[in-house]
């Protein structure tokens, strides 16, 4: 499960970095199209920009899925730990508390 989550984060970061580079590249192509007054280069600029936006959206989707899985994993582990009994190093029972309860306390 951890390897899968790591791969998901890796893909999301890679896609988001690719999107940033693609969007910066599209700005250069837009500038070149404006200087050359070229309709064809403008179309290429639009295609590069749309590819960058698509990569950005897919990267955000990957991150959203990872955040959801991360929340589920942390919730599961938290609830599992809450249900564990307290164990003492010397094997004795826990000391009595001021409210009079003794025995098997949970964290």
C-alpha positions in Angstrom: 0.0 0.0 0.0 2.9 2.4 0.8 4.6 1.7 -2.5 1.4 2.4 -4.4 0.9 5.7 -2.5 4.5 6.6 -3.2 4.0 5.9 -6.9 0.8 8.0 -6.9 2.6 11.0 -5.4 5.5 10.5 -7.8 3.2 10.6 -10.8 1.4 13.6 -9.4 4.5 15.6 -8.8 6.0 14.7 -12.2 2.7 15.7 -13.9 2.6 19.0 -12.1 6.2 19.9 -12.9 5.6 18.9 -16.5 2.6 21.2 -16.6 4.6 24.1 -15.3 7.3 23.6 -17.8 4.7 23.2 -20.6 2.9 26.4 -19.6 6.2 28.4 -19.5 7.1 26.9 -22.9 3.6 28.0 -24.2 4.4 31.6 -23.1 7.5 31.6 -25.3 5.6 30.2 -28.2 2.9 32.8 -27.7 5.6 35.5 -27.7 7.1 34.1 -30.9 3.7 33.9 -32.6 3.0 37.6 -31.7 6.4 38.7 -33.0 6.1 36.7 -36.2 2.5 37.7 -36.6 1.9 34.0 -37.5 -1.5 32.3 -37.3 0.0 28.9 -37.6 2.4 29.6 -34.7 -0.6 30.9 -32.7 -2.3 27.6 -33.2 0.8 25.7 -32.0 0.9 28.0 -29.0 -2.8 27.2 -28.2 -2.1 23.4 -28.5 1.0 23.7 -26.2 -1.1 25.8 -23.7 -3.9 23.2 -23.7 -1.5 20.4 -23.2 -0.1 22.2 -20.2 -3.5 22.8 -18.7 -4.4 19.2 -19.3 -1.3 18.0 -17.5 -2.1 20.4 -14.6 -5.6 19.0 -14.3 -4.5 15.4 -14.4 -1.7 16.1 -11.8 -4.3 17.8 -9.5 -6.5 14.8 -9.9 -3.7 12.5 -8.9 -3.0 14.6 -5.9 -6.7 14.6 -4.9 -6.8 10.8 -5.1 -3.6 10.6 -3.0 -5.0 13.0 -0.3 -8.1 10.8 -0.1 -6.1 7.6 0.3 -3.8 9.3 2.8 -6.8 10.4 4.9 -8.2 6.9 4.8 -4.9 5.3 5.8 -4.3 7.8 8.7 -7.9 7.4 9.9 -7.6 3.6 9.8 -4.3 3.5 11.7 -5.6 6.1 14.3 -8.7 4.0 15.0 -6.6 0.8 15.2 -4.2 2.4 17.7 -7.0 3.8 19.8 -8.4 0.3 20.2 -5.1 -1.2 21.5 -4.7 -1.7 25.3 -2.0 0.1 27.1 1.0 -2.1 27.8 3.5 -1.4 30.6 7.2 -2.3 30.2 7.4 -4.3 33.4 4.3 -6.3 32.8 2.4 -4.8 35.7 -1.0 -3.2 35.5 -1.4 0.5 35.1 -1.5 2.6 38.3 -4.9 3.7 39.6 -6.0 7.1 38.5 -7.5 9.9 40.5 -11.0 8.9 39.3 -10.6 5.4 40.7 -10.4 3.5 37.4 -7.7 0.8 37.1 -6.8 -1.8 34.5 -7.1 -1.8 30.8 -7.0 1.9 29.7 -6.7 2.8 26.1 -4.8 5.7 24.7 
